[in-house]
Amino acid sequence: MEDKKSLKDKLKAHLPHKRGMEEQQKKGTEDTGFTIRLARFIIEKRAWIESVFVAGCIFCAIAMLFVNVNYDLTKYVPSTAQSSMGLDVMKKEFHADIADEGVHILDPFTGTGPFMARLIESGLIPQDKLKAKFENELHANAFMAA
């Protein structure tokens, strides 16, 4: 029995971190890992955290009033994009604009319709021509596989 104890004591002497854990277990203290410390910090500082959150929400609500949105999506499309190049070719070769009467727009694989929605929102078609264009010259199809 003594041989086992002496061997255990020798092992403790070479592994000091094990000795520290046994002392903590004897004292009844728990490990204060990162997650435990973080949880305690959040609980102890919850009023401060909530006030910072509310102040951030108020700031965002006020700042939102000063943000201008540019709805002309063509300003964001680079000139090397296929849609921009197609519009340029249409203007050079046919002397026509996408909003002109007789220019039909076909989207054969519409799906959820993002192309048509962006086209209508883009401002390429003026509001006064949008109704006629929408009724007669926008063609969107969704093919369903059987």
C-alpha positions in Angstrom: 0.0 0.0 0.0 2.8 2.3 0.9 4.5 1.6 -2.4 1.4 2.8 -4.2 1.2 6.0 -2.1 4.8 6.8 -2.6 4.5 6.2 -6.3 1.4 8.4 -6.4 3.3 11.1 -4.5 6.3 10.9 -6.8 3.9 11.2 -9.8 2.3 14.3 -8.2 5.7 15.9 -7.8 6.4 15.5 -11.5 3.0 16.7 -12.6 2.3 19.9 -10.7 -0.8 20.8 -12.8 -2.5 17.6 -11.5 -1.7 18.6 -7.9 -3.4 22.0 -8.5 -6.5 20.3 -9.9 -6.8 18.1 -6.9 -6.5 21.0 -4.5 -9.2 22.9 -6.4 -11.4 19.8 -6.2 -10.8 19.6 -2.4 -11.7 23.3 -2.0 -14.8 22.9 -4.1 -13.9 25.7 -6.5 -14.9 25.3 -10.1 -12.8 25.9 -13.2 -13.0 29.5 -14.3 -12.6 28.9 -18.0 -13.2 31.5 -20.7 -16.9 30.7 -21.2 -17.7 30.8 -17.5 -15.9 34.2 -17.2 -17.7 35.5 -20.3 -21.1 34.4 -18.9 -20.4 36.1 -15.6 -19.3 39.3 -17.3 -22.5 39.3 -19.4 -24.7 38.7 -16.3 -22.8 41.3 -14.2 -22.8 44.0 -16.9 -26.2 43.3 -18.5 -27.5 46.8 -17.8 -24.5 48.4 -19.4 -24.7 46.0 -22.4 -28.5 46.7 -22.8 -27.9 50.5 -22.7 -25.2 50.2 -25.4 -27.6 48.2 -27.5 -30.4 50.7 -27.1 -28.1 53.6 -27.8 -26.9 51.8 -31.0 -30.5 51.3 -32.1 -31.4 54.9 -31.6 -28.3 56.0 -33.5 -29.2 53.7 -36.4 -32.8 54.9 -36.5 -31.6 58.6 -36.6 -28.8 57.9 -39.2 -31.3 56.0 -41.4 -33.1 59.3 -42.1 -29.9 60.8 -43.7 -29.1 57.9 -46.0 -29.9 58.5 -49.7 -30.6 55.4 -51.8 -29.7 55.4 -55.5 -32.2 53.3 -57.2 -30.5 53.5 -60.6 -28.9 50.1 -60.6 -27.1 50.8 -63.9 -24.7 53.1 -62.0 -23.4 50.1 -60.1 -22.9 47.8 -63.1 -19.4 48.0 -64.6 -19.1 48.9 -68.2 -17.6 45.5 -69.0 -20.8 43.7 -67.8 -22.7 41.9 -70.6 -25.8 43.9 -69.9 -24.0 47.2 -70.2 -22.3 46.1 -73.3 -25.6 45.0 -74.8 -27.2 48.3 -74.1 -24.3 50.1 -75.7 -24.5 47.9 -78.8 -28.2 48.5 -79.0 -27.7 52.3 -78.9 -24.8 52.3 -81.5 -26.2 49.7 -84.0 -29.9 50.3 -83.8 -30.1 53.9 -82.4 -32.6 52.7 -79.8 -33.0 52.8 -76.1 -34.4 50.0 -73.9 -37.4 52.3 -73.1 -38.2 53.0 -76.8 -41.5 51.7 -78.2 -41.0 48.5 -80.1 -38.0 47.2 -78.1 -39.2 44.0 -76.5 -37.4 42.4 -73.6 -37.4 38.6 -73.3 -36.5 36.7 -70.2 -37.0 33.0 -71.2 -35.9 31.5 -67.9 -37.5 33.9 -65.4 -37.6 31.7 -62.3 -38.4 34.1 -59.5 -38.1 37.1 -61.8 -35.1 39.0 -60.5 -34.0 40.3 -63.9 -37.4 41.8 -64.7 -37.7 43.2 -61.2 -34.3 44.9 -61.4 -35.1 46.2 -64.8 -38.3 47.8 -63.6 -36.6 49.2 -60.5 -33.5 50.4 -62.4 -34.9 53.6 -63.8 -33.9 52.6 -67.4 -37.5 52.8 -68.3 -39.1 56.1 -67.3 -42.3 56.1 -65.2 -44.4 57.5 -68.1 -43.4 54.6 -70.4 -43.3 51.9 -67.8 -47.0 50.9 -68.0 -47.0 50.5 -71.8 -43.7 48.6 -71.6 -45.0 46.3 -68.8 -48.2 45.5 -70.6 -46.9 44.9 -74.1 -43.1 44.5 -74.4 -41.8 42.7 -71.3 -42.0 38.9 -71.8 -41.0 36.6 -69.0 -41.5 32.8 -69.2 -40.8 30.1 -66.7 -40.5 26.6 -68.2 -41.4 23.8 -65.8 -39.9 20.4 -66.3 -42.6 17.7 -66.2 
